Each structure stands twice: as structure tokens, then as C-alpha cells.
């Protein structure tokens, strides 16, 4: 997983409340057996003119030329509510989104972001609206910088603070998904397994020996 330390990018305002995971990626777009290709289905119901089609809707923010290469989303309360589908975060990540700044998040979506290298930043709705106004003047030049080391957001002469639970911050700063986080304790895990094998050798007997009633 790619670490998140400092990121500077184009921020696109999608200032709607209650954007659910089905809006982020409709179920009809989840036909693949891998994460690859999901970015094409991101916001498909809004990005394209017809369901299942690929003709772009020119009025949708991510299709507008001034928001090309967007990597930060600005949004409203309860972003990522609805189902628990992790595909929503996978689609955002493949599209190139590194952070979502919203006034609130669906709980499972928030967790999925952390586990897939996307930074969820929670700010007051009025603060996000002010940030969106700054960006809209010239999105390609009014870039937003997010520094997770300092928990600061900078856009022009505006600097904002945000908070993130320390465990989540550690995972993002070090590019650790839950498996990689667990494997940081590999030495202790190996010690436990070796001790357990010695004390309870019967539990590790080959299946064939157990069937035949032969135990160590």
C-alpha cells in the first residue's frame, strides 16, 4: 500500500450530502474479479449520460477540463454511507483519489479508506465550502496540500488543522494495510507459534495420523 505523507493535488468540489457507496460505484460496475478497472466505474451514474454507457456527462465536475487529474475530493456529510462494499474505495484509489475531505463519513467506508491508502479528513461543512470557493477560482493552480505528518491542509494563504486517530495515522504514514500491520509483530508471532508447537504437539499432528488414531 502506498504511504500517505504529504500530497499536493487538484481538489474537486462534490458538495453533496449522503453520497452513498452505490453512487460512488454502482453495483452494475462491479463485474470484475480484481480491483483493476474499477476506476472506470467511479461515479458512473453521474459521470456518464446513460447507465452502462461511457459517453461523458460534460456537466459532472470530474469531466470538466479545469478539474482534470483530480486527486482530492471535497464533499458533504455522511460521505460513503450505505453498503459496506470496499469496491467504492478501490474505485476511488484507481481513479487517483488520495484524499476525501468531508464533514462526515460512513463508518465502514472510513475504515476501508484507511486500509487502502486513502486519507479521510473530517472538517466542518462551512470550512469545506470556503476551501471549495478558493479552489474554484483556478483549480489547476489553487492546489491543495495535505500534510499528514503535521495534520495540516494548505491552500494559498489558508492553513487548516485536522485530526485523525493515531492508529489510522500510523497505518497511512507507513503504508500499512491490516496484514502488513500485523506482520510488524512477526517475531512475537513466530515465538508464540514455536512455543505452542512444543507444548501442544498433538494439535499439529499430520491429518493422516489423526485419522489412524496415532498421536505424538
Secondary structure, 3 states (H helix, E strand, C coil): CCCCCEEEEEEEEECCCCCEHHHHCCHHHCCCCCCCCHHHHCCHHHHECCCCCCCECCCCHHHCHHHCCEEEEEECCCECECCCCCHHHHHHHHHCCCEEEECCECHHHHHHHHHCCCEEEECCHHHHHHHHHHHHCCCCCCCEEEECCCCEEEECCEEEECCCCHHHHHHHHHCCCHHHHHHCCHHHHHHHHHHHHHHCHHHHCCHHHHHCCCCC
